[in-house]
Amino acid sequence: MSWTAAFLIITSAFMHAFWNLISKRRSPTLAFFFIAAASAALLVSPMLATHWHLLPLIPPTVWVLILATGVAQTVYFSGLAGAYQRGDMSLAYPLARALPVLAIAAISVALGTSGEIGYLSIFGMLLITAGCIILPLPYFRRLKLRDYVGAVYLMAIVAAIGTTGYTLLDDAALRQLRDISELSLSTTKTTLLFISLQTVSTAILIGLVTTAKTAERQRLMNLASNRKDLFSGMLTGIIMVATYGLVLASMAYVRNVSYVAAFRQLSIPIGALLGMTLQREARFRPKIAGIAIIFVGLILVGVG
């Protein structure tokens, strides 16, 4: 991996952890993430405007996947908001980032699309599982079911389900888009076009759910009337798009894309550290050990 790729990925990891910190500090709701998603959609709108004439060439099957990924993103942000409202970022963030790796691997194996899984990856998955088990414990000696049925843990699982869904859907949609020769776009431009469509889909779906709920509508009005909250939501959306843009850019400087996926997991200890320092969250030894084990496991999965 080149120094350029390393710099881009490390920067994106800090940015990903940072927008989660902003969200946590604002006690986020779905209304907050709607502002973020709408801001992100506005940011990518020039890409859609430039390639508007290509949209009729996209088949219905891809549009269905784009709609579905918007639904999955809405589930993800609902779970993330719920987790941050109810518990520590240093607990919710690692869980929401790590659990999808296990879920995607399990689904890929079940569907027969994973290919051969190496020993390093298998060992990494075992470490991730162990880390997720250790993470919520206040003490090593205590292992009780109630530690795993708390609201923050359950909402982090909802976020992980959403992440798993949109990851698989995005992969399927991008594969189909790249096979459409009539688009005459490079791989990078095809990816950027899809990100733009996905971002708009997410904003629309979150907007529909937000406006359908009386409580969320009220929260949206409160956020819109508070400059600080409105700015935080808009900044979160801009950082989200920029973060993924850096990841895409880094792929041009590596020989093996799997190293990008592995190195991105640096955001987990960064996010947890921000939670335990700036947010002054509990620093239980099992939490610190669980974060470290999850991080090592994710790296092994990425390079294995």
VOKE-522791 format. One record per residue (C-alpha): residue number from 1; residue in three letters; x negated, y, z negated. Coordinates in steps of 0.5 Angstrom, whole numbers, padded with zeros to 4 digits. Example, Ala and Ser with C-alpha at 12.3 -4.5 7.8 and 13.67 -1.06 7.14 Angstrom:
REM residues 2
1,ALA,-0025,-0009,-0016
2,SER,-0027,-0002,-0014
This chain:
REM residues 304
1,MET,0000,0000,0000
2,SER,-0003,0007,0002
3,TRP,-0004,0013,-0003
4,THR,0002,0016,0001
5,ALA,0007,0011,0000
6,ALA,0005,0010,-0007
7,PHE,0006,0018,-0008
8,LEU,0013,0018,-0005
9,ILE,0015,0012,-0009
10,ILE,0013,0014,-0015
11,THR,0016,0021,-0014
12,SER,0023,0018,-0012
13,ALA,0023,0013,-0018
14,PHE,0022,0020,-0023
15,MET,0027,0023,-0019
16,HIS,0032,0017,-0020
17,ALA,0031,0017,-0027
18,PHE,0032,0025,-0027
19,TRP,0039,0025,-0024
20,ASN,0041,0019,-0029
21,LEU,0038,0024,-0035
22,ILE,0042,0030,-0032
23,SER,0048,0025,-0032
24,LYS,0047,0023,-0038
25,ARG,0047,0030,-0042
26,ARG,0053,0032,-0038
27,SER,0057,0026,-0041
28,PRO,0059,0024,-0034
29,THR,0066,0022,-0032
30,LEU,0068,0020,-0025
31,ALA,0070,0028,-0023
32,PHE,0062,0029,-0025
33,PHE,0060,0024,-0020
34,PHE,0065,0027,-0015
35,ILE,0062,0033,-0015
36,ALA,0055,0030,-0014
37,ALA,0058,0026,-0008
38,ALA,0061,0032,-0005
39,SER,0055,0036,-0005
40,ALA,0051,0030,-0002
41,ALA,0056,0029,0003
42,LEU,0055,0037,0005
43,LEU,0048,0036,0005
44,VAL,0048,0030,0010
45,SER,0053,0033,0014
46,PRO,0049,0036,0020
47,MET,0047,0029,0021
48,LEU,0054,0027,0023
49,ALA,0055,0034,0027
50,THR,0049,0032,0031
51,HIS,0051,0025,0032
52,TRP,0059,0026,0032
53,HIS,0059,0024,0040
54,LEU,0057,0017,0038
55,LEU,0062,0015,0032
56,PRO,0067,0012,0037
57,LEU,0062,0007,0039
58,ILE,0062,0004,0032
59,PRO,0066,-0002,0032
60,PRO,0072,-0003,0027
61,THR,0068,-0008,0023
62,VAL,0063,-0003,0021
63,TRP,0068,0002,0019
64,VAL,0071,-0003,0015
65,LEU,0064,-0004,0012
66,ILE,0063,0003,0011
67,LEU,0070,0004,0007
68,ALA,0068,-0002,0003
69,THR,0062,0001,0001
70,GLY,0065,0007,-0001
71,VAL,0070,0003,-0006
72,ALA,0064,-0001,-0009
73,GLN,0060,0006,-0010
74,THR,0066,0008,-0013
75,VAL,0066,0002,-0018
76,TYR,0059,0003,-0019
77,PHE,0059,0011,-0021
78,SER,0066,0009,-0025
79,GLY,0061,0004,-0029
80,LEU,0055,0008,-0030
81,ALA,0060,0014,-0032
82,GLY,0063,0009,-0037
83,ALA,0056,0007,-0040
84,TYR,0053,0014,-0041
85,GLN,0059,0016,-0044
86,ARG,0059,0010,-0049
87,GLY,0052,0009,-0051
88,ASP,0044,0010,-0050
89,MET,0041,0011,-0043
90,SER,0035,0007,-0045
91,LEU,0040,0001,-0045
92,ALA,0045,0002,-0040
93,TYR,0040,0005,-0034
94,PRO,0035,-0002,-0035
95,LEU,0042,-0006,-0035
96,ALA,0045,-0003,-0029
97,ARG,0038,-0003,-0025
98,ALA,0036,-0010,-0026
99,LEU,0043,-0014,-0026
100,PRO,0044,-0013,-0019
101,VAL,0037,-0016,-0017
102,LEU,0040,-0023,-0021
103,ALA,0047,-0022,-0018
104,ILE,0044,-0021,-0010
105,ALA,0040,-0027,-0011
106,ALA,0045,-0031,-0013
107,ILE,0050,-0029,-0008
108,SER,0045,-0030,-0002
109,VAL,0043,-0037,-0005
110,ALA,0050,-0039,-0005
111,LEU,0051,-0036,0002
112,GLY,0045,-0039,0005
113,THR,0042,-0033,0007
114,SER,0036,-0032,0002
115,GLY,0031,-0037,0006
116,GLU,0026,-0040,0001
117,ILE,0025,-0037,-0006
118,GLY,0018,-0037,-0008
119,TYR,0016,-0039,-0015
120,LEU,0014,-0032,-0017
121,SER,0021,-0029,-0015
122,ILE,0024,-0035,-0019
123,PHE,0020,-0034,-0025
124,GLY,0021,-0026,-0025
125,MET,0029,-0028,-0025
126,LEU,0028,-0032,-0031
127,LEU,0024,-0026,-0034
128,ILE,0030,-0021,-0032
129,THR,0035,-0025,-0035
130,ALA,0031,-0026,-0042
131,GLY,0030,-0018,-0042
132,CYS,0037,-0017,-0041
133,ILE,0039,-0022,-0047
134,ILE,0033,-0018,-0051
135,LEU,0035,-0011,-0049
136,PRO,0041,-0010,-0053
137,LEU,0039,-0013,-0060
138,PRO,0037,-0009,-0066
139,TYR,0033,-0014,-0069
140,PHE,0029,-0020,-0066
141,ARG,0032,-0025,-0071
142,ARG,0039,-0023,-0070
143,LEU,0043,-0026,-0064
144,LYS,0050,-0025,-0064
145,LEU,0056,-0025,-0059
146,ARG,0058,-0018,-0061
147,ASP,0052,-0015,-0059
148,TYR,0054,-0017,-0052
149,VAL,0061,-0014,-0052
150,GLY,0060,-0007,-0053
151,ALA,0063,-0002,-0049
152,VAL,0056,0000,-0046
153,TYR,0054,-0007,-0044
154,LEU,0060,-0008,-0041
155,MET,0061,-0002,-0037
156,ALA,0053,-0003,-0035
157,ILE,0056,-0009,-0032
158,VAL,0061,-0006,-0028
159,ALA,0056,-0001,-0025
160,ALA,0052,-0007,-0023
161,ILE,0057,-0010,-0020
162,GLY,0058,-0004,-0016
163,THR,0051,-0004,-0014
164,THR,0051,-0011,-0012
165,GLY,0057,-0010,-0008
166,TYR,0055,-0004,-0004
167,THR,0048,-0007,-0003
168,LEU,0050,-0013,0001
169,LEU,0055,-0009,0004
170,ASP,0050,-0004,0007
171,ASP,0046,-0009,0009
172,ALA,0051,-0012,0013
173,ALA,0053,-0006,0016
174,LEU,0046,-0004,0018
175,ARG,0045,-0010,0021
176,GLN,0051,-0009,0026
177,LEU,0049,-0002,0027
178,ARG,0042,-0004,0029
179,ASP,0045,-0009,0034
180,ILE,0049,-0003,0038
181,SER,0045,-0002,0044
182,GLU,0050,0004,0046
183,LEU,0048,0008,0040
184,SER,0040,0009,0043
185,LEU,0038,0011,0036
186,SER,0031,0009,0033
187,THR,0031,0004,0027
188,THR,0030,0011,0022
189,LYS,0036,0015,0026
190,THR,0041,0009,0025
191,THR,0039,0008,0018
192,LEU,0040,0016,0017
193,LEU,0047,0016,0021
194,PHE,0049,0010,0016
195,ILE,0047,0014,0010
196,SER,0051,0020,0012
197,LEU,0057,0015,0014
198,GLN,0056,0012,0007
199,THR,0055,0018,0003
200,VAL,0062,0021,0006
201,SER,0066,0015,0005
202,THR,0063,0015,-0002
203,ALA,0065,0022,-0003
204,ILE,0072,0021,0000
205,LEU,0074,0015,-0004
206,ILE,0071,0018,-0011
207,GLY,0075,0024,-0009
208,LEU,0082,0020,-0008
209,VAL,0081,0016,-0015
210,THR,0079,0023,-0018
211,THR,0085,0026,-0016
212,ALA,0090,0020,-0017
213,LYS,0088,0021,-0025
214,THR,0091,0026,-0029
215,ALA,0085,0026,-0034
216,GLU,0080,0026,-0028
217,ARG,0084,0032,-0025
218,GLN,0083,0036,-0031
219,ARG,0076,0034,-0032
220,LEU,0075,0036,-0025
221,MET,0078,0043,-0026
222,ASN,0074,0044,-0032
223,LEU,0067,0042,-0029
224,ALA,0069,0047,-0023
225,SER,0070,0053,-0028
226,ASN,0064,0052,-0032
227,ARG,0058,0054,-0028
228,LYS,0053,0050,-0031
229,ASP,0057,0043,-0030
230,LEU,0058,0045,-0023
231,PHE,0051,0046,-0022
232,SER,0049,0040,-0025
233,GLY,0053,0036,-0021
234,MET,0051,0039,-0015
235,LEU,0044,0038,-0017
236,THR,0045,0031,-0018
237,GLY,0048,0030,-0011
238,ILE,0042,0033,-0008
239,ILE,0037,0029,-0012
240,MET,0041,0023,-0010
241,VAL,0040,0024,-0003
242,ALA,0033,0026,-0003
243,THR,0031,0020,-0007
244,TYR,0033,0015,-0002
245,GLY,0030,0020,0003
246,LEU,0023,0019,0000
247,VAL,0024,0011,0000
248,LEU,0026,0011,0007
249,ALA,0020,0015,0009
250,SER,0015,0011,0004
251,MET,0017,0005,0009
252,ALA,0013,0008,0014
253,TYR,0007,0007,0010
254,VAL,0007,0000,0008
255,ARG,0006,-0007,0011
256,ASN,0011,-0010,0007
257,VAL,0017,-0007,0005
258,SER,0018,-0012,-0001
259,TYR,0013,-0008,-0004
260,VAL,0017,-0002,-0004
261,ALA,0023,-0005,-0007
262,ALA,0018,-0008,-0013
263,PHE,0015,-0001,-0014
264,ARG,0021,0003,-0014
265,GLN,0023,-0001,-0021
266,LEU,0018,0004,-0024
267,SER,0024,0008,-0025
268,ILE,0027,0003,-0030
269,PRO,0021,0005,-0036
270,ILE,0021,0012,-0034
271,GLY,0029,0012,-0035
272,ALA,0028,0009,-0041
273,LEU,0023,0013,-0044
274,LEU,0027,0019,-0042
275,GLY,0032,0017,-0046
276,MET,0028,0015,-0052
277,THR,0024,0021,-0052
278,LEU,0029,0027,-0049
279,GLN,0035,0024,-0051
280,ARG,0032,0021,-0058
281,GLU,0035,0015,-0057
282,ALA,0034,0009,-0062
283,ARG,0027,0005,-0061
284,PHE,0029,-0002,-0063
285,ARG,0023,-0006,-0062
286,PRO,0027,-0011,-0058
287,LYS,0030,-0006,-0053
288,ILE,0022,-0004,-0052
289,ALA,0020,-0011,-0051
290,GLY,0027,-0012,-0046
291,ILE,0025,-0006,-0042
292,ALA,0018,-0009,-0041
293,ILE,0020,-0016,-0039
294,ILE,0025,-0013,-0034
295,PHE,0020,-0009,-0031
296,VAL,0015,-0014,-0030
297,GLY,0021,-0019,-0028
298,LEU,0023,-0014,-0022
299,ILE,0016,-0013,-0020
300,LEU,0015,-0021,-0019
301,VAL,0021,-0021,-0015
302,GLY,0019,-0016,-0011
303,VAL,0013,-0019,-0009
304,GLY,0014,-0026,-0010
